[in-house]
Amino acid sequence: MMRGISDDGTIVVPGMHVRSWSSTTSHLGALSINLPGRVVVSCSGNATATTTTTVVTVTSTTPALLSLVQADIAITADDINQLTLRLATSDVDTEGTLLVHVTLGHPVHTFSTVAETLVESGALAVAPTSTNPMYITSYSNAAVWIESSLPVAAPGLSITTSGAGDVYFSAPSIHVERNLKVTIFAQGSVSLQSKSIYANTIKSEVPGRGSVFLQGDVQASHLISDLLGMGSVNYFPFGSCNDSKISIVGSGNAYLGSVACVTASVNTVGNGDAYVQVAGTLVRSGFGSGSINYFNGTPKHLPENSGGQSFPFVRQPTVAATTTNKYEIAKVVPQPPWHEGSFVLVRLSSATLRWPPILMDVKLSPLMDATSSIETLGIVGIFVLVVVGILVVVTKRIRRGGYELVQ
């Protein structure tokens, strides 16, 4: 439970039950939502020089569901105070609606969720005075909305999705001093919408069927786009960069024709397509039936044998001019009624694996390494599968508590 907790369980209206916690601690740096249902995160700005008060309010149609919710504050491996909301482990089979409001007293710079979530303006540490990189992670199959009415300024920004859900991040401007990194596992998407999006390095990694959307004036010294599978990377409607490196393995697509770059290097293996805008040198590598399409002018230096038949038995990707600047636009789903909970069905027994997996607590710092490759991600993915397998075996042997969730 939260240190210094005040726990109140009451009935507000017939058929609706409310439970709340409050805690005054040293400043929180991280928030982890390991709950199903619907979550709203806001910030009241009640922090003093040394402490902050956090209030958690949970509303449900089922008292048994309320009793499962737990709130804990602990220090992470990065020496950060983290508030974690999760379900307790016990034997129960219950259903009902679940709505969670988290009111922070101080903005956090590390945030993760498995729920349908709205992060309101002020909840994340976006001020220019912030010295900590921002880490945002969604494990949800539902959507996550992150809104900021203030310009975002951070030393680094990492956004990761590991489910089928979408992350929508909107702000007047986004300025990242070092690396802006977006990683899409599975088939989710990340959409950044802002008047201007700047970083020294912008890196998008899509080892799956997901999509990255950067909508605004995209400015960077270096662009790195790695695709493995059927995903896509989309930057529009305009921008500029010094150099762009694109790697496509499979049938993915890199739509970067809106960003005017000095040089570009494109490697395709398979039948993926790349759209670029290059003033200087365009370098091609790889093999297969993919294509490299240059838009809005011919690069000063083009690869030889642009038709793709450099070798008798190996077809290289074709290189050709195009008058069409192709890209995809994110489909933003409507926000749900945030004053209402969403329906959840929770089944807990002593023989099932605790959900969500403990892998959610893995240290996030390595995500900011802009030099890591798509091959590295593949190795990490294999490692994760092995660890999950070990967890399942160990859990079955010691028969730890847990629950099966159906939403």
N, C-alpha and C positions, 0 to 999 in steps of 0.2 A: 504494500500500500504506500501511498505518498506520505513522505515525512511531514509531520505537522498537519495531518489530514483532518478535515472536517467532512464527515460523511452523513448525508441526509437523504433518506428515502421517503418520498411523499407521493400522494395521488393528487394530480392537478385537476384533471377533469375525469368524469366517469370513463373507465376503460383505459386510461392513460396513466402510466407510472413514471416517476422521475427520481433519479438518484444523482447526487452531485458530490464532488470532492473539491477541496481547495487546499493549496499548499504554498507556503512561503519558504523559498530556498534561495541559494545563490543562483546566479543567472543560468538559465537553461541555454544550451547551444544546439540541442537536437530534439526532434520529436519523431517518434515512431508509432504509426497507427497499425496495429496488428489485429484489427477488428473487422468483421463484416459490417454490412449496413451502409449508412450514409453519414458523412462527417463534414462538419464545418469548422474551419480553423480561423481564428481572428486574433487580434492583439489589442489590449486595452491601454498599453503604455504606462503601466503603474509601477515600473521598476524604479528602485532607488539606486544609489551608487553601488550597493553590495547585494541587494536581494530583489526578488521578483515574486509576485503572487500569480499562480496559475489556477484557473477554475475549469473543471471538467463537469459537464452536465450531460447525462444520458437519459433519453426518453424511450419508453417501450410500452407496447400493449401487454407485455408479459412480465410479471415480477421475476419469474425464474430466469429469464434472459438478462434482466438487470443485475441479478445476483452474480452472474458469471463474469461481468466486466471488472477488470482490475487495472489499477494505475500504479506504476512503479517509477521511481527516479533512481538512476544509477549512473556511475561514472564509466564512460566507454574507454576503449583502448587508446583513443586519442585524447584522453583526459578531459572529456566534455561531459557536462551534466545532461543526461538524456531522459526525457519523459517517454515511457512506453505504455501504451494502452493495449490490453490483450484480454482474451477470454481465459478464465480459470480452468483448470483441469479437474473434472469430476464426472460422475455418471449422470447424464441427463439427456433427455430427448425433448426439445422444446422448439417452438416457433413463435414468430411475432414480428413486429416492426422494430427497427432500431435506428435511433437518431442520436448522434454524438456532437456536442458543441465543445470545442476546446478554445478557451480564451487565455491567450498567453499574456504575461506581463512584460515580456521582452521578446523581440524578434529572434528567430533561430536561423542558423545557416545550414543546418543539415535536417532533411525532412524525408521520410519514407512513409508509404501507405499501401494497404492492400484493399482499401475501400473506395467507393465512389466518394470523391472528396472535392470540396471547394476551399481553396486557400485564399482568404481575403487580403486586400491590400494592407500592408504593414506587418503581416505575420512573418515574412521572411526578411532577413538582414540584407537589404539592398542599398543601404546608404553608402556614399563614397568613403565614409570613415571606417567602414568594415575592413578588417585585415584578414578575415577568413574566407577561403573559397566557399562557394555554395554547392551543396550536393543535394540533388532532388532525385528520388527513386520511386517508381511506381511498380508494384507487383500485381496490380489490379487488372481484372478483365473489364472493369468499368472505367468511366472517364474521370479525369482529374483536371480541374480548372484552377489555374494560378493567376491571380489578378494583382496588378500593381498600378496604382495611380501615380506613383513616383518613378522617376528614372531609375533603372537598375545599374549599379556600379559595383563590381566585385573583382577581386584579384583573379579568380577563376570560377568557372561555372560548369558543372557536370550534370547532365540530365540523362537518366537511364530508365528504360521500361523493360520489364521482364514478363509481361503478360500480353493479353490481347487488347488491353485498354489503350485509350488515347490520352495524351497530356497536352493541354492547351495553355500556353504561357503568353500573356499579353502585358505590355508595358509601353510607356511613351518612347523610351529608348533603352537599349541594352548595351552597356559598355563593359567589356571584360579585358582586364589588363593583360592577362597571359592567354590561357587556353579556354575556349568554349568547346566542350565536347558533348556530343549527343550519341548515345548508344541505344540501338533498338534490338532487343532479343525477341524471338517469337514473331507475332504479327501486329504488334501495337504501332503507335505513331507518336511523334512529338512535333508540335506546331508552335513556332515562335513567331508572334506577330508584334511588330514594332516599327516605328517610323525609321529608326536606324539600328542596325545590329553590327557592333564592332568587336573584334578581338584580334590579338596578334596572330593566333592560329585558330581556325575553325575546323574541327574534325568531326565527321559523321561516320559512324560505323553501323552497318546494317547486316548482321549475319543471320538473315532470315527473310521474312516476307513483309517486314515493316517499312515505314516511310518516315522521312525527315522533311519538314517544311520550314524554311526560313523565309518569311514574308516581310520585306522591308528593303532599305538600302543596306546591302550586305557589304561590309568593308573588312578586309583582312590582309595581312602580309602573306599568309600562307593558308591555302585550302587543302584539306586532305579528305578524300571521300573513298571509303572502303565498303564494297558491297559483296556479299557472299550469299547467293540465292536469288530470290525474286523481288527484292525490295527496291526502293527508289530514294533518291536524294533530290530535293527540289529547292533551289534558291531563286527568288524572284521578288519584285519585278526588275530590279537593277542592282548594280554593285560593282566593286573593283577589287583586284588582288594583284600581288606581285607574281606568285606562282601557284599553280593548282596541280595536285597529283590525284589521279583517279585510278582506282583498281576495281575491276568488275570480274567476279568469278561466278558464272551462271548466266541467268537471264535478267539480272537487275538493270536498272537504268539510272544514269546520272544526268539530271537536267540542270546544267549550270550555264546555259547559254545567255542568261541575263547578266552574268558577272563578267566584266571585261578584265582579262588577265594579261600580264606581259608574256608569261610562258605557261605551257600546260603539258603534262606528261600523262598519257592515258594507256593503261594496260587492260586489255579485255581477254578473258578466256571463256569461250562459250558464245552466246548469242545476245549479249547485252548491248545496249546503246548508250553512247555518251554525247551530250550536246555541250559545246564549249564556245567561248568567245576569246580569241587569242590574237594579240597584235604582233608578238615576236615569234617564238619558236614553238611548234607543236610536235611533240615526240610521241610515236606510237610503238607499242609492243604487244605481245600476246599472239593468240591464234584463235581461230573459230570464225563463225559467221556474224560476229558483232560489227558495229559500225561506230565511227567517230565523225560527228557532224559539227562543222564550224559555222558559226552564225555571225552576221553583221561584219563582213569583211574577211579577206583572206590573210592568214598568218604570213609573216615575212618569210619564215622557213617552214616548209612542209616536209613530211616524210617522203622518201622515194617510193615508187610503186604504190601510189595511193589506192590503186584498185584492189590491193590485197593479195596479189599472186607473186610474192617474192620468191617462194620456194616451190618446187614441183609438187610436193605432197603435203605441204602445210599451207593452209589458207590464213592469211593475216586479216585483221579487221580492216574494213574499207575506210577510207578517209575522203570526205566529200563536203562540198559547200551545201548549205541549206538556207532557204528563205523563211523557214518556220522555226520559231523559238519555242520548242515544246517543253511543257512542264505540267505537273499536276497541282491542283489546289486542294488544300485540306478541307474536308467536310466536317464542319463544326456542328456537333449534335446539340440540340437545345438542352439547357440546364434544367434539372428536375426541380420540383418545389422543395426548397431547402428547409422549410418549416415542418416537413413531413418525413417520417422515417421510411426506410425501404424494408421489404419483407425478407426475413432470413429464416432458414431452418437449420438448427444446430443439433447434431447428435454426438454425444460424448460417451466414450466407454474406455475402460481401463486397458483395452487391447489395441487401440488405434494410435497412430502416430500423431504427435502434437502438431497442430497447424497454427500459424505458418511455420515452415522449417527454420531451424536455427541459422541457416545460411543468410538470413536477413541481417544478422549482426556482424557480417564480415566487414572488416575495416574498409572504408571507402576511398582512402587516399590514393591508391594506385590508379583509380579511374581518371585522374587528372593528367596522366602521362600521355602527352599528345604524340609520342613516338611509337607507341605500341601498335602492332600490326594486326591484320585480320587473322594471320596465322596464330598469333598469341591468343586472340579471343577463342579460336578453335580449341587450343590446348586447355584454356581456362574452362571452356564448356565441357570438355571431357572430364576434367577434374571435378567439376560440380556434379556431374552425373555419378561419378564414382563415389563422391562423398555422400550424396543422397542415398545411394545404394547401401553404403555402410550404415548410415543412420537408420534406414529401415530395418536392416538385419539386427543391429544393436537394440533398437527400440522393441522389436518383437521379442528379443531374448529377455530383456529386463522388464517388459510389459509396463512401460511407463504410460501415464495417462495421456489423453489427447482427445481430439474430436474430429468428426467428419462434418464438413460444411457443405451445404447445398443452398445456393442463392437463386 
